[in-house]
Amino acid sequence: MPGSARGSKGSVVQDHVALAEIELCGELMIAASAAEAAGEERLSLARIDEVLRAVTGDFDEPVRQYERR
């Protein structure tokens, strides 16, 4: 089937990390569109972290929390 990822025995292969990244990109685009509609020029770093569900780790480095749905 064109456009689909298939394993060697015809099973569908899913890259869960790639799917999570695509979902987060979509959420960022939605947030950016909403900010633009509200007259904001860009998203603040705090809003980006909120959209990406980022938390600060022990070493002040952002740690991403990916939820499996």
Secondary structure as GFF3:
##gff-version 3
##sequence-region A 1 69
A	DSSP	alpha_helix	16	37	.	.	.	ID=ss1
A	DSSP	alpha_helix	45	51	.	.	.	ID=ss2
A	DSSP	beta_strand	54	56	.	.	.	ID=ss3
A	DSSP	beta_strand	62	64	.	.	.	ID=ss4
###
